[in-house]
Amino acid sequence: MRSGAKTAVVGGVFLVVASGVGYGGYNLWSGITGGSQDVGTRAGERRTGPVTEEEVTATTRDFLAAWAAGEADRAGQLTNDPVAAGPAIAAYREGGGVSAMEVTAQAPVGATVSFTVKATVTYEGVSKPWTYASKLGVVRGESTGRPLVRWTPTVLHPKLVPGATLRTGTAKTPPVAALDHEGVALPPEKYPSLVPVLDALRQRYGGKAGGRAGVETWIENAEGVPGTTLLVLSKGKPGELRTTIDADVQAAAEKAVKGFPTAAVAAVEPSTGAIRAVANNPASGYNTAFLGEQAPGSTMKIVTAAMMMRYGVAGPDSPVQCPPTVQWDGRTFQNLDRFTTGGDLTNAFARSCNTAFIKAITPLKDKGVHNTALGDTAREWFGIGERWSVGVATTDGTVPESAGPETAASYIGQGKIQMNALNMASVSATVKNGGFLQPYLIPKDLDGREFAEAEPLPGAVADGLRKLMRAAATAPHGTAREAMSSVSSPKGAKTGSAEVDGQGDSNSWFTGYSGDLAAAAVVQAGGHGGDAAGPVVAAVLRAG
């Protein structure tokens, strides 16, 4: 029996060590079972039922030993998808430049085993240690009944996805040192939410910033495009890239989102469209503030109110009805706790009356535009639905044509409407500025890209929307009043809560402006807009 991967068991954990590639693998399963695949069963009997702790431990040891010894085919055969696993494991060694491995596995928890990899990565005579944690699961093979590792690329590294692979070499783009709009450094250690943003900026603008590439280990997608850098073997020379971020506003945004398990916020300067902050919690990975696609709840009433003015349905001083419930094409919509109020549209907006923003719009049915009016208004006045060229990837909001009850739902930010924090920050910025200026993170003269455009808000509409948002932020009954109490005037805001199927509490939304800064936030399962997202936005606005 060849021994290229050595194992030891200490205190309930086991260690697998291989010093190089191409060693003969130590077949732990055979070492434990004497070569039989029928351990614990009568000869020829296919084992069924959940995998046992003994099977999980033995299979994990065998797989890790084969992987550590560089035996890709052997390791692949110990998974439930050897066709995908074998080549991926080989690419990990060959493309990643892994020259030695030490794996420490914990005792199984059910059918899952967590482990730590300590590897050495080598490229053209340069070596560096690399440590990270991952995990695997063991399942029973459908046809054989054998215990097998459930294959997923995340077994090799938690950031690997199907189609991606590990690469080590001279980086395809030089590193960048991002600066804020005044030249202040934005180190990712201090601003963790910027990590995915800076990765994207590096891939797009690294070659234009004047740096020199170093030797790195990274994850490359199926199209050969490099993504997250995992290890730097030798540093290149970073090029400086100035962004529109404001270091003080960014710091406030980072701190504000940490108060909630899942939250996102973005801030935009209304007079220019410059993005001053973007923050997410969790900070690494998916940039929800730019890429999220969620119903924005009653924050959408800003656009709905603009639509009402555009089509002559109602203005800020128009009397509107706000009953506890309202019907639209057979579906009943209601206010929070079925409250009712009287007065004008400003009062209904400030108190976030759902029924007023449905009942007052019924005349549009007679004009035959009720299913498209909101989307047309969003696109033509707020740039929602146009393609934005921010400098990194964004999802730019959708307000699709609707029908039946979904039309009424869209008026209050539900239905098929999809937004994110950047989109809603831009909506507030548009109101404050009196017209849409596409948000941007990198000036367009760096690469000559075209910005999205929209028609300016008519003066009466801009004034009307500012009156509505001021009432929500300052009136005694305004739903945004408490959150905005510490924010300087002139100011305006709108709260929102969006129901999500299968989620107990609504998502909390809030958008507003103060001076020359607008911001929006969403807190998953945060409840009322003023309770969770409101304080996040207020903290960002105070920093502006």
C-alpha positions as CSV (number, residue, x, y, z in Angstrom):
1,M,0.0,0.0,0.0
2,R,1.6,3.3,-1.1
3,S,1.7,6.2,1.4
4,G,1.7,9.6,-0.2
5,A,-0.7,11.2,2.3
6,K,-0.1,10.6,5.9
7,T,-2.9,10.7,8.5
8,A,-3.1,11.0,12.2
9,V,-6.1,11.2,14.7
10,V,-5.7,13.5,17.7
11,G,-8.4,14.5,20.1
12,G,-11.3,13.8,17.8
13,V,-9.8,15.5,14.7
14,F,-7.6,14.0,12.0
15,L,-4.8,15.4,10.0
16,V,-3.9,14.6,6.4
17,V,-0.5,15.7,5.1
18,A,1.0,15.5,1.6
19,S,4.3,17.2,0.8
20,G,4.0,17.3,-3.0
21,V,2.1,16.4,-6.2
22,G,2.1,13.0,-7.8
23,Y,2.4,10.9,-4.7
24,G,0.6,7.5,-4.6
25,G,-2.5,8.0,-2.6
26,Y,-3.2,6.2,0.7
27,N,-6.5,4.4,0.3
28,L,-8.0,5.0,3.7
29,W,-11.2,3.2,2.9
30,S,-9.3,0.1,1.9
31,G,-7.1,0.5,4.9
32,I,-10.1,0.5,7.2
33,T,-12.2,-2.1,5.5
34,G,-9.6,-4.4,3.9
35,G,-10.8,-3.5,0.4
36,S,-14.5,-4.4,0.9
37,Q,-17.1,-1.9,-0.2
38,D,-19.7,-3.7,1.9
39,V,-18.5,-2.7,5.4
40,G,-21.3,-3.3,7.9
41,T,-23.4,-5.3,5.5
42,R,-23.8,-8.8,4.3
43,A,-21.8,-9.6,1.1
44,G,-23.5,-8.1,-2.0
45,E,-26.1,-6.2,0.0
46,R,-26.6,-2.6,-1.0
47,R,-26.6,-0.4,2.1
48,T,-29.5,2.0,2.5
49,G,-30.5,4.7,5.0
50,P,-28.6,7.7,6.4
51,V,-24.8,7.5,6.3
52,T,-23.3,6.5,9.7
53,E,-20.7,8.4,11.6
54,E,-18.1,5.7,10.8
55,E,-18.9,6.1,7.1
56,V,-18.7,9.9,7.2
57,T,-15.3,9.8,9.0
58,A,-13.8,7.1,6.7
59,T,-15.0,8.6,3.5
60,T,-13.8,12.1,4.5
61,R,-10.3,10.7,5.4
62,D,-10.1,8.8,2.1
63,F,-11.2,11.8,0.0
64,L,-8.9,14.3,1.8
65,A,-5.9,11.9,1.6
66,A,-6.4,11.5,-2.2
67,W,-6.9,15.3,-2.7
68,A,-3.9,16.2,-0.6
69,A,-1.7,13.6,-2.4
70,G,-2.7,15.1,-5.8
71,E,-4.6,12.0,-6.9
72,A,-7.5,13.8,-8.7
73,D,-9.0,10.8,-10.3
74,R,-9.0,8.8,-7.1
75,A,-10.5,11.8,-5.1
76,G,-13.1,12.3,-7.9
77,Q,-14.2,8.6,-7.6
78,L,-14.9,9.2,-3.9
79,T,-17.6,11.8,-4.8
80,N,-21.1,11.4,-6.2
81,D,-20.1,13.3,-9.4
82,P,-16.6,12.1,-10.5
83,V,-17.0,13.5,-14.0
84,A,-17.1,17.0,-12.6
85,A,-15.0,16.5,-9.5
86,G,-11.9,14.9,-11.0
87,P,-11.0,17.7,-13.4
88,A,-11.8,20.4,-10.8
89,I,-9.5,18.8,-8.3
90,A,-6.7,18.5,-10.9
91,A,-7.2,22.1,-11.9
92,Y,-6.9,23.1,-8.2
93,R,-3.4,21.6,-8.1
94,E,-2.2,22.4,-11.6
95,G,-3.8,25.8,-12.3
96,G,-3.6,26.9,-8.6
97,G,0.1,26.0,-8.2
98,V,-0.5,24.1,-5.0
99,S,2.7,22.3,-4.1
100,A,1.9,20.9,-0.7
101,M,-1.2,20.5,1.5
102,E,-2.0,19.8,5.1
103,V,-5.7,19.3,6.0
104,T,-7.0,19.2,9.5
105,A,-10.6,17.9,9.7
106,Q,-12.9,18.2,12.7
107,A,-15.2,15.5,14.0
108,P,-18.3,15.1,11.9
109,V,-21.5,17.0,12.8
110,G,-24.1,14.7,11.3
111,A,-23.0,14.1,7.7
112,T,-20.9,17.3,7.5
113,V,-17.2,17.7,8.2
114,S,-15.5,21.0,8.6
115,F,-11.8,21.2,7.8
116,T,-8.9,23.6,7.5
117,V,-6.5,23.6,4.6
118,K,-2.9,24.8,5.0
119,A,-1.3,24.8,1.6
120,T,1.8,26.1,-0.1
121,V,1.4,27.9,-3.4
122,T,4.4,28.1,-5.7
123,Y,4.8,30.0,-9.0
124,E,8.2,30.5,-10.8
125,G,10.2,30.0,-7.7
126,V,8.0,32.1,-5.5
127,S,6.2,30.3,-2.7
128,K,3.8,31.4,0.0
129,P,1.6,29.7,2.6
130,W,-2.1,29.8,2.2
131,T,-4.7,28.9,4.9
132,Y,-8.5,28.7,4.7
133,A,-11.5,26.8,6.0
134,S,-14.1,24.8,4.1
135,K,-16.4,21.8,4.6
136,L,-17.9,18.8,2.9
137,G,-20.9,16.6,3.2
138,V,-21.2,12.8,2.8
139,V,-24.2,11.2,1.1
140,R,-25.1,7.6,0.1
141,G,-24.6,6.9,-3.6
142,E,-27.9,6.4,-5.4
143,S,-26.9,3.3,-7.3
144,T,-24.2,1.7,-5.1
145,G,-25.3,2.7,-1.6
146,R,-21.6,3.6,-0.9
147,P,-20.9,6.7,1.2
148,L,-19.5,9.4,-1.1
149,V,-18.6,13.1,-0.8
150,R,-21.4,15.2,-2.1
151,W,-19.6,17.1,-4.8
152,T,-19.7,20.9,-5.0
153,P,-16.7,23.1,-6.0
154,T,-17.0,24.8,-2.6
155,V,-15.4,21.7,-1.1
156,L,-12.1,22.9,-2.6
157,H,-12.6,26.5,-1.6
158,P,-15.8,28.2,-0.3
159,K,-15.7,30.9,-3.0
160,L,-15.5,28.5,-5.9
161,V,-18.6,28.2,-8.0
162,P,-19.5,25.8,-10.8
163,G,-17.5,26.6,-13.9
164,A,-14.9,28.6,-12.0
165,T,-11.3,27.5,-11.3
166,L,-8.3,28.4,-9.3
167,R,-5.4,30.2,-11.0
168,T,-2.0,31.3,-9.9
169,G,0.3,33.5,-12.0
170,T,1.0,37.0,-13.0
171,A,-2.3,38.9,-12.5
172,K,-4.1,39.9,-15.6
173,T,-4.6,43.4,-14.3
174,P,-2.5,45.5,-11.9
175,P,-3.8,46.2,-8.4
176,V,-5.5,49.5,-7.7
177,A,-5.4,51.8,-4.7
178,A,-8.8,53.4,-4.6
179,L,-9.1,57.0,-3.4
180,D,-12.2,59.0,-2.5
181,H,-13.2,62.1,-4.4
182,E,-10.8,64.2,-2.3
183,G,-7.9,61.9,-2.7
184,V,-8.3,60.1,0.7
185,A,-7.2,56.4,0.6
186,L,-10.0,53.8,0.8
187,P,-8.2,50.7,2.2
188,P,-10.5,47.6,2.1
189,E,-9.4,46.7,5.7
190,K,-11.1,49.9,6.9
191,Y,-14.0,49.9,4.4
192,P,-14.9,46.1,4.0
193,S,-18.1,46.8,2.0
194,L,-15.9,48.2,-0.8
195,V,-14.1,44.9,-1.3
196,P,-16.5,43.6,-4.1
197,V,-16.6,47.1,-5.6
198,L,-12.8,47.4,-5.7
199,D,-12.5,44.0,-7.2
200,A,-14.8,45.1,-10.0
201,L,-13.0,48.4,-10.4
202,R,-9.7,46.6,-10.7
203,Q,-10.9,44.3,-13.5
204,R,-12.3,47.2,-15.4
205,Y,-9.9,50.0,-14.8
206,G,-6.7,48.4,-13.4
207,G,-5.0,48.7,-16.8
208,K,-5.8,52.4,-16.9
209,A,-4.5,53.3,-13.5
210,G,-0.8,53.0,-14.1
211,G,0.1,50.1,-11.8
212,R,2.2,47.0,-12.3
213,A,0.7,43.5,-11.9
214,G,2.1,41.1,-9.3
215,V,1.8,37.3,-8.8
216,E,-1.5,36.2,-7.3
217,T,-3.9,33.3,-6.8
218,W,-7.4,34.1,-7.9
219,I,-10.7,32.6,-8.9
220,E,-11.4,32.7,-12.7
221,N,-14.9,32.2,-14.1
222,A,-15.9,30.0,-17.0
223,E,-15.2,32.8,-19.5
224,G,-11.7,33.3,-18.3
225,V,-12.4,36.5,-16.5
226,P,-10.5,36.8,-13.2
227,G,-12.5,37.6,-10.0
228,T,-11.7,37.5,-6.3
229,T,-8.0,37.5,-5.4
230,L,-7.3,34.9,-2.7
231,L,-3.6,35.2,-2.2
232,V,-0.8,37.6,-3.1
233,L,2.5,35.9,-3.6
234,S,4.4,39.0,-4.7
235,K,2.9,42.5,-4.7
236,G,2.8,44.5,-7.9
237,K,2.6,48.3,-7.9
238,P,-0.9,49.6,-7.3
239,G,-2.2,52.3,-9.6
240,E,-4.3,55.0,-8.1
241,L,-8.0,55.2,-9.0
242,R,-10.1,58.1,-7.8
243,T,-13.7,57.3,-7.1
244,T,-16.7,59.5,-6.1
245,I,-16.9,57.9,-2.7
246,D,-16.6,60.2,0.3
247,A,-14.5,58.6,3.1
248,D,-16.6,60.1,6.0
249,V,-19.9,59.1,4.5
250,Q,-18.6,55.7,3.7
251,A,-17.4,55.2,7.2
252,A,-20.8,56.2,8.6
253,A,-22.5,53.8,6.1
254,E,-20.3,50.9,7.1
255,K,-21.0,51.5,10.8
256,A,-24.8,51.9,10.3
257,V,-25.4,48.6,8.4
258,K,-23.5,46.6,11.1
259,G,-26.5,47.1,13.4
260,F,-28.5,44.5,11.4
261,P,-27.8,41.0,10.2
262,T,-28.7,41.8,6.6
263,A,-28.7,45.4,5.4
264,A,-27.7,47.6,2.5
265,V,-27.4,51.4,2.0
266,A,-26.3,53.7,-0.8
267,A,-25.8,57.5,-0.9
268,V,-25.9,59.8,-3.9
269,E,-25.1,63.5,-4.3
270,P,-28.3,65.0,-6.0
271,S,-26.5,67.9,-7.7
272,T,-24.0,65.7,-9.6
273,G,-25.1,62.0,-9.3
274,A,-21.8,61.1,-7.6
275,I,-22.1,58.0,-5.4
276,R,-20.8,58.9,-2.0
277,A,-21.2,55.6,-0.2
278,V,-22.2,52.0,-0.6
279,A,-22.3,49.5,2.3
280,N,-23.6,46.1,2.9
281,N,-23.8,43.7,5.9
282,P,-22.5,41.0,5.4
283,A,-19.8,43.2,3.9
284,S,-18.1,40.7,1.5
285,G,-19.6,38.9,-1.4
286,Y,-22.9,40.0,-3.0
287,N,-23.2,43.8,-3.4
288,T,-26.9,44.0,-2.5
289,A,-26.9,47.8,-2.5
290,F,-26.1,47.9,-6.2
291,L,-27.4,44.5,-7.4
292,G,-30.4,43.7,-5.2
293,E,-33.8,43.1,-6.8
294,Q,-36.5,43.6,-4.2
295,A,-39.9,45.2,-3.9
296,P,-39.3,48.6,-2.4
297,G,-42.7,48.9,-0.6
298,S,-44.1,52.4,0.1
299,T,-40.9,54.2,-0.9
300,M,-42.3,53.7,-4.4
301,K,-45.1,56.1,-3.5
302,I,-42.7,58.9,-4.5
303,V,-42.8,57.7,-8.1
304,T,-46.5,56.9,-7.8
305,A,-47.2,60.5,-6.6
306,A,-45.2,61.8,-9.6
307,M,-47.4,59.7,-11.8
308,M,-50.6,61.1,-10.2
309,M,-49.4,64.6,-10.9
310,R,-48.3,63.8,-14.4
311,Y,-51.7,62.4,-15.3
312,G,-53.8,65.0,-13.4
313,V,-55.1,62.5,-10.9
314,A,-54.1,64.4,-7.8
315,G,-51.6,67.0,-6.4
316,P,-50.3,67.6,-3.0
317,D,-53.3,69.7,-1.9
318,S,-56.0,67.5,-3.6
319,P,-58.4,65.9,-1.2
320,V,-58.2,62.1,-1.3
321,Q,-60.0,59.3,0.5
322,C,-58.0,56.9,2.8
323,P,-60.4,54.1,3.8
324,P,-59.3,51.1,5.8
325,T,-59.5,48.9,2.7
326,V,-60.0,49.2,-1.0
327,Q,-60.8,46.8,-3.9
328,W,-59.0,46.5,-7.2
329,D,-60.1,43.9,-9.7
330,G,-61.3,41.6,-6.9
331,R,-58.4,41.9,-4.5
332,T,-58.6,43.7,-1.2
333,F,-55.7,46.1,-0.2
334,Q,-55.5,47.6,3.3
335,N,-53.6,50.0,5.4
336,L,-51.4,49.1,8.3
337,D,-53.7,48.1,11.1
338,R,-56.6,49.2,8.8
339,F,-56.2,52.8,9.9
340,T,-58.2,55.6,8.1
341,T,-57.6,59.3,7.7
342,G,-58.9,62.2,5.8
343,G,-57.3,65.3,4.2
344,D,-55.2,65.8,1.2
345,L,-52.6,63.8,-0.7
346,T,-49.8,65.3,1.4
347,N,-51.4,63.9,4.6
348,A,-51.9,60.5,2.9
349,F,-48.3,60.4,1.8
350,A,-46.9,61.5,5.2
351,R,-48.9,58.7,6.9
352,S,-48.2,56.2,4.1
353,C,-51.9,55.4,3.3
354,N,-51.9,52.5,0.9
355,T,-55.6,52.8,0.0
356,A,-55.3,56.5,-1.0
357,F,-52.6,55.6,-3.5
358,I,-54.9,53.0,-5.1
359,K,-58.4,54.5,-4.8
360,A,-57.4,57.9,-6.2
361,I,-55.8,56.3,-9.3
362,T,-58.9,54.4,-10.5
363,P,-59.7,57.2,-13.1
364,L,-56.7,56.1,-15.1
365,K,-58.6,52.9,-15.9
366,D,-60.9,55.0,-18.0
367,K,-57.9,56.4,-19.9
368,G,-56.5,52.9,-20.5
369,V,-53.0,53.8,-19.2
370,H,-53.3,52.4,-15.7
371,N,-51.1,49.4,-16.4
372,T,-48.2,51.3,-18.0
373,A,-48.4,54.8,-16.4
374,L,-46.1,54.0,-13.5
375,G,-43.4,52.4,-15.6
376,D,-43.5,55.2,-18.1
377,T,-43.1,57.8,-15.3
378,A,-40.3,55.8,-13.6
379,R,-38.4,55.6,-16.9
380,E,-39.0,59.1,-18.4
381,W,-38.6,61.1,-15.2
382,F,-36.4,58.9,-12.8
383,G,-34.3,56.9,-15.2
384,I,-35.6,53.7,-13.8
385,G,-35.5,51.0,-16.5
386,E,-32.7,52.7,-18.4
387,R,-29.3,51.2,-18.5
388,W,-27.0,52.9,-16.1
389,S,-23.2,53.1,-16.6
390,V,-22.0,53.5,-13.0
391,G,-18.5,52.1,-13.5
392,V,-19.3,48.7,-12.0
393,A,-22.2,46.3,-12.5
394,T,-25.6,47.5,-11.2
395,T,-29.2,46.4,-11.4
396,D,-31.0,49.5,-12.6
397,G,-34.6,48.9,-11.4
398,T,-37.6,47.5,-13.2
399,V,-41.2,48.7,-13.2
400,P,-42.8,46.4,-15.8
401,E,-46.2,46.6,-17.3
402,S,-48.8,45.0,-15.1
403,A,-52.4,43.8,-15.2
404,G,-55.2,43.2,-12.7
405,P,-54.4,43.4,-9.0
406,E,-50.7,43.6,-9.7
407,T,-51.2,47.1,-11.1
408,A,-52.6,48.3,-7.8
409,A,-49.9,46.4,-5.9
410,S,-47.2,48.2,-8.0
411,Y,-48.6,51.6,-6.9
412,I,-47.5,50.8,-3.3
413,G,-44.2,49.2,-4.3
414,Q,-45.2,45.5,-4.4
415,G,-46.1,43.3,-7.4
416,K,-43.3,42.9,-9.9
417,I,-41.4,46.0,-9.1
418,Q,-37.7,45.4,-8.3
419,M,-35.4,48.0,-6.8
420,N,-32.3,48.3,-4.7
421,A,-30.8,50.9,-2.3
422,L,-29.0,52.7,-5.2
423,N,-32.1,52.9,-7.2
424,M,-34.2,54.4,-4.4
425,A,-31.4,56.8,-3.3
426,S,-31.4,58.0,-6.9
427,V,-35.2,58.6,-6.7
428,S,-34.7,60.8,-3.7
429,A,-31.8,62.6,-5.4
430,T,-34.0,63.2,-8.4
431,V,-36.6,64.9,-6.3
432,K,-34.1,67.0,-4.4
433,N,-32.3,68.0,-7.7
434,G,-35.4,68.5,-9.8
435,G,-34.2,66.0,-12.4
436,F,-32.4,62.7,-12.8
437,L,-28.6,62.6,-13.0
438,Q,-27.4,59.0,-13.4
439,P,-25.5,57.8,-10.3
440,Y,-21.8,57.1,-11.0
441,L,-18.8,55.8,-9.2
442,I,-16.1,56.6,-11.8
443,P,-16.2,59.7,-14.0
444,K,-17.3,58.9,-17.5
445,D,-14.3,60.7,-19.1
446,L,-12.0,57.8,-17.8
447,D,-13.5,55.5,-20.4
448,G,-15.9,57.5,-22.5
449,R,-19.0,55.6,-21.5
450,E,-22.5,57.2,-22.0
451,F,-24.7,58.0,-19.0
452,A,-28.5,57.3,-19.0
453,E,-30.7,60.3,-19.3
454,A,-34.2,61.3,-18.3
455,E,-36.5,64.3,-18.7
456,P,-36.3,67.0,-16.0
457,L,-39.1,67.0,-13.5
458,P,-41.6,69.7,-14.3
459,G,-41.2,72.5,-11.8
460,A,-44.6,72.0,-10.2
461,V,-44.0,68.2,-9.9
462,A,-40.6,68.7,-8.3
463,D,-42.1,71.2,-5.8
464,G,-45.0,68.9,-5.1
465,L,-42.8,65.9,-4.4
466,R,-40.5,67.9,-2.1
467,K,-43.6,69.0,-0.2
468,L,-44.8,65.4,0.2
469,M,-41.4,64.2,1.4
470,R,-40.9,67.1,3.7
471,A,-44.2,66.3,5.4
472,A,-43.2,62.7,5.8
473,A,-40.0,63.8,7.5
474,T,-41.3,66.7,9.6
475,A,-45.0,66.6,10.1
476,P,-46.2,65.4,13.6
477,H,-47.9,62.3,12.0
478,G,-45.1,61.7,9.4
479,T,-43.9,58.1,9.4
480,A,-40.3,59.3,8.8
481,R,-40.3,62.1,11.4
482,E,-38.6,60.2,14.2
483,A,-35.8,58.8,12.1
484,M,-35.2,62.2,10.4
485,S,-35.4,64.3,13.6
486,S,-31.6,64.5,13.9
487,V,-31.1,65.3,10.3
488,S,-30.6,68.9,9.1
489,S,-33.1,70.8,6.9
490,P,-33.9,71.1,4.1
491,K,-34.9,67.4,4.2
492,G,-37.4,64.9,3.0
493,A,-38.0,61.2,3.3
494,K,-40.3,58.3,2.7
495,T,-40.7,55.0,4.6
496,G,-41.6,51.6,3.3
497,S,-42.2,48.1,4.3
498,A,-42.3,45.3,1.7
499,E,-43.9,41.9,2.3
500,V,-41.9,38.9,1.1
501,D,-43.4,35.5,0.6
502,G,-42.3,33.0,3.3
503,Q,-40.8,35.8,5.5
504,G,-42.4,36.6,8.8
505,D,-41.5,40.3,9.0
506,S,-41.5,42.7,6.1
507,N,-38.4,44.2,4.7
508,S,-37.7,47.7,6.0
509,W,-37.1,50.4,3.4
510,F,-36.3,54.1,3.8
511,T,-35.1,56.8,1.5
512,G,-34.5,60.5,2.0
513,Y,-32.3,63.5,1.5
514,S,-30.7,66.3,3.5
515,G,-28.8,69.2,1.9
516,D,-26.9,67.8,-1.1
517,L,-27.0,64.2,-0.1
518,A,-29.6,61.5,-0.7
519,A,-29.6,57.9,0.6
520,A,-31.7,54.8,0.8
521,A,-31.5,51.6,2.8
522,V,-33.1,48.2,3.0
523,V,-33.0,45.9,6.1
524,Q,-34.1,42.4,5.5
525,A,-37.0,41.4,7.8
526,G,-36.6,44.8,9.6
527,G,-40.3,45.6,9.8
528,H,-41.5,49.2,9.5
529,G,-39.3,51.5,7.4
530,G,-38.8,54.0,10.2
531,D,-37.7,51.5,12.7
532,A,-34.7,49.8,11.0
533,A,-33.8,51.3,7.6
534,G,-34.6,54.8,8.8
535,P,-31.8,55.1,11.4
536,V,-29.4,53.7,8.8
537,V,-30.2,56.4,6.3
538,A,-30.2,59.1,9.0
539,A,-26.7,58.2,10.1
540,V,-25.5,58.4,6.5
541,L,-27.2,61.8,5.9
542,R,-25.7,63.2,9.1
543,A,-22.2,62.4,7.8
544,G,-22.7,64.3,4.6
